[in-house]
Amino acid sequence: MAVPFKNYFLVLLLLPNLQITGSWAQDSYSIANYNVFFDTPSNSGNLWEDRGPHLINLIRFHEMDIIGTREGLYSQVEDNSKDLNFPYIGVSKDSGKKEGEFCAVFYNPEKFQLLDKGTFWLSPSLEKPSKDRDAAINRICSWGKFETSEGDLFYVFNVHYDTLGQTASEESSKLLHEKITEINKEHLPCILTGDFYGDESKPAYQESNEEETLHNSKGNSLIPSHGGSRTFHPFNWDLLPEKRIDPVFVSSNFSDIRHANGTVNHCKKFPSNHFPVKLRPKIGKVL
């Protein structure tokens, strides 16, 4: 059965309404959402060879344990993996191999074990490179099932919506809900990172924040969120950030969430045209 678009964030995780009581098995981890912008020689003044080291140092300084990224080309993904010494999951959207942009998820191997992984395309032909209806290009979702050193299990889904196709975005939401429900049969905690090309003025955001099964982590931060409210900017120091399109959604079985937007720069240069969004949710079993 098709899911109405206005409810697409509400039903993404389809998790039970859990009452969180008691103590947790371990401290929080650092989860980040970061669109790194693809490497292109036409981006004069903001080339990857100049931006990349600052992006890596930012991740290191903030001790990000899992990073959901988008737009990185294979060379960028490999650079990040090597410099961080983090494995990653994901394949390219154009070929399912190395050609094109990735929705790569990097993770700290000292804190997490990868138990399962996968990628699907946001189209009716979800098992192979393809695009949906009015989408401008192929769009993709990569996911992983992780286990902490304390034995706690959770999922991370990382997605990139289309810039132009309204119908494609609506259908992507329905497909994403169906796939998350299909993959997460155990109703484990879920984190959804992504670039959704839509802000909180959309009905889907308003609907989702009224329910207890899925939360925009910014609105449910234990303490006031740190940093600015918008996440996208055009590499222009003289312009204010334009949009808030990189939310992180978490299921209701997370606790003590702390949220921040990383409005960072290096000598008036930015590591990416998106600011990273970071949160610290507790992941664990109720004791």
Disulfide bonds with the S-S distance in Angstrom:
none
